[in-house]
Amino acid sequence: MNHSLKFDDGINRQLCVAPMMDWTNRHCRYFHRLLAPSALLFTEMVTADAICHADPHRFLAHNDAEHPLALQLGGSEPEKLHRAIKHASEYGFSEFNLNVGCPSDRVQSGRFGACLMAEPEIVQDCVSAMREATDKPVTVKCRIGIDDMDVDSGLDNFTDKIAASGVSIFYIHARKAWLKGLSPKENRNIPPLDYERVAKLAKTRPELTIILNGGLIDRDEIIRKQNEFEGVMLGRAAYKTPFILAELDAYATKNILAEKKAIAFAMADYADMVIEQGGNLHQITRHMLGLFTGERAAKYWRQQVGEAARLQPYNTDILRETAEFCCSQIHREVA
Ligand SMILES: Cc1cc2nc3c(=O)[nH]c(=O)nc-3n(C[C@H](O)[C@H](O)[C@H](O)COP(=O)(O)O)c2cc1C
C-alpha cells in the first residue's frame, strides 16, 4: 500500500484496540499496553455531556503508561464536543475520535452514534468544532452504513463530506448497523461483514487512512488485513484472547514475544498500586481472564483470577502464584 500520499501524524495505527464500554477502562488498557507496546489504545466512549457537566477527571484520568491513547467521544453538539476536548487537552491524549458507529437506544435517543451516519452535515459541524479545539488528530469511527442506506453511495457520501471538514482517518466497522429491532450485541454479529466495501473505499480514497474493524479474530488473517489496510482495530478478540495482541505486536516490531508470567507479575505490581489508591484486585483481574486461553491451564487461571481474586480482593500474590503454576503447565506441555 502506498502511504506516501498521506499526512503522517506520527501515530502508528497498524494495530488498534477498539473502544469498548465497560471493558476498555484504564485497568484493561494498562494490561493491553503491556501486551502490545506499539498498539494504539482507545478509551471507552465518554459522552461530551459527561465531561462538560460531571467531574471530568473521573472520565479522563489514566496512567501515562497507557499512551498512545485516543479518547473516544460521543455527542452531536459541536459546542459541547469542543468544550470536552478543551477539558481533555491536558491529559495527553494522542487523538480524539468521534463515535458514529454505536447503535444503542440510549445513544440514539441522544442523537449520536451510528444514527449520525444519516446526518453527515451534523458530523461535519461536530468534527470542525473538535478540530478547532485541538491540534491533535480528530478521527471518526463509523459503520459501512445504517438501515437501508446504500452501502456504495452512502459510505462514499459520508466519508467525502467528513473528509471535506478535515478528517482523514476513519476506523470502519465493516458491517451496517440496523437501528431498529437489533440489540447492540446483535448489531455486532448479525449484519453481515463486508470487508470488500471497506477495501474499495481505501482504494478509491487513497488520501484517507482507513483502519479495518469488525470480526477479526484469526492471527494470520489479521496480519493479511494489516498488509491490505493501513491498520486493523480489534475489539472482542483483544479482550477475550488478549495474548493475540502480544503476538501481533511482536510480529510487527520484531521484538521478543512477551511472556505471560512477566505480564501477570507486572499486573500484580500494578494491582498493588491500585489497591493502595483504594481499588481492589478483581477490578484488574476481570480483564485478564483470557490470558491463558487455548492452554491447558486456561480454566484454572480463569477460576483463580476470577473467583479467588473476588474472595481475596487485596491478595495480589494470587496473580503471581497462579501465573507461576499456569506457566509451569505450559512448560510441561512443551517438554
Ligand atoms: C462490550 C462492547 C462495548 C463496546 N463499546 C463501544 C464504544 O464505546 N464505542 C464504540 O465505538 N464501539 C464500541 N463497541 C464496538 C467495538 O468498538 C467494535 O467496533 C466492535 O466490537 C466490532 O469489532 P470486533 O468484531 O473486533 O469486536 C463495543 C463493543 C463491545 C463488545
The ligand as an SDF file (V2000), in Angstrom:
LIG
                    3D

 31 33  0  0  0  0  0  0  0  0999 V2000
  -18.6920   -4.6320   25.2020 C   0  0  0  0  0  0  0  0  0  0  0  0
  -18.5320   -3.7400   23.9940 C   0  0  0  0  0  0  0  0  0  0  0  0
  -18.6110   -2.3780   24.1520 C   0  0  0  0  0  0  0  0  0  0  0  0
  -18.4400   -1.5240   23.0350 C   0  0  0  0  0  0  0  0  0  0  0  0
  -18.4350   -0.1670   23.2370 N   0  0  0  0  0  0  0  0  0  0  0  0
  -18.1250    0.6540   22.1880 C   0  0  0  0  0  0  0  0  0  0  0  0
  -17.9100    2.0500   22.3810 C   0  0  0  0  0  0  0  0  0  0  0  0
  -17.9400    2.5770   23.4880 O   0  0  0  0  0  0  0  0  0  0  0  0
  -17.6470    2.8070   21.2800 N   0  0  0  0  0  0  0  0  0  0  0  0
  -17.5470    2.2630   20.0240 C   0  0  0  0  0  0  0  0  0  0  0  0
  -17.2880    2.9810   19.0530 O   0  0  0  0  0  0  0  0  0  0  0  0
  -17.7310    0.9490   19.8270 N   0  0  0  0  0  0  0  0  0  0  0  0
  -17.9830    0.1380   20.8700 C   0  0  0  0  0  0  0  0  0  0  0  0
  -18.0580   -1.2200   20.6770 N   0  0  0  0  0  0  0  0  0  0  0  0
  -17.8380   -1.7600   19.3270 C   0  0  0  0  0  0  0  0  0  0  0  0
  -16.3500   -2.0920   19.1280 C   0  0  0  0  0  0  0  0  0  0  0  0
  -15.5490   -0.9440   19.2430 O   0  0  0  0  0  0  0  0  0  0  0  0
  -16.1250   -2.7460   17.7510 C   0  0  0  0  0  0  0  0  0  0  0  0
  -16.4380   -1.8100   16.7560 O   0  0  0  0  0  0  0  0  0  0  0  0
  -16.9820   -3.9850   17.5530 C   0  0  0  0  0  0  0  0  0  0  0  0
  -16.9320   -4.8400   18.6890 O   0  0  0  0  0  0  0  0  0  0  0  0
  -16.5210   -4.7740   16.3180 C   0  0  0  0  0  0  0  0  0  0  0  0
  -15.1800   -5.1920   16.4420 O   0  0  0  0  0  0  0  0  0  0  0  0
  -14.8010   -6.6950   16.8790 P   0  0  0  0  0  0  0  0  0  0  0  0
  -15.5570   -7.6150   15.9770 O   0  0  0  0  0  0  0  0  0  0  0  0
  -13.3070   -6.7650   16.6970 O   0  0  0  0  0  0  0  0  0  0  0  0
  -15.2270   -6.8650   18.3080 O   0  0  0  0  0  0  0  0  0  0  0  0
  -18.2340   -2.0750   21.7560 C   0  0  0  0  0  0  0  0  0  0  0  0
  -18.1490   -3.4720   21.6230 C   0  0  0  0  0  0  0  0  0  0  0  0
  -18.2830   -4.2950   22.7180 C   0  0  0  0  0  0  0  0  0  0  0  0
  -18.1360   -5.8010   22.5450 C   0  0  0  0  0  0  0  0  0  0  0  0
  1  2  1  0
  2  3  1  0
  2 30  2  0
  3  4  2  0
  4  5  1  0
  4 28  1  0
  5  6  2  0
  6  7  1  0
  6 13  1  0
  7  8  2  0
  7  9  1  0
  9 10  1  0
 10 11  2  0
 10 12  1  0
 12 13  2  0
 13 14  1  0
 14 15  1  0
 14 28  1  0
 15 16  1  0
 16 17  1  0
 16 18  1  0
 18 19  1  0
 18 20  1  0
 20 21  1  0
 20 22  1  0
 22 23  1  0
 23 24  1  0
 24 25  2  0
 24 26  1  0
 24 27  1  0
 28 29  2  0
 29 30  1  0
 30 31  1  0
M  END
$$$$
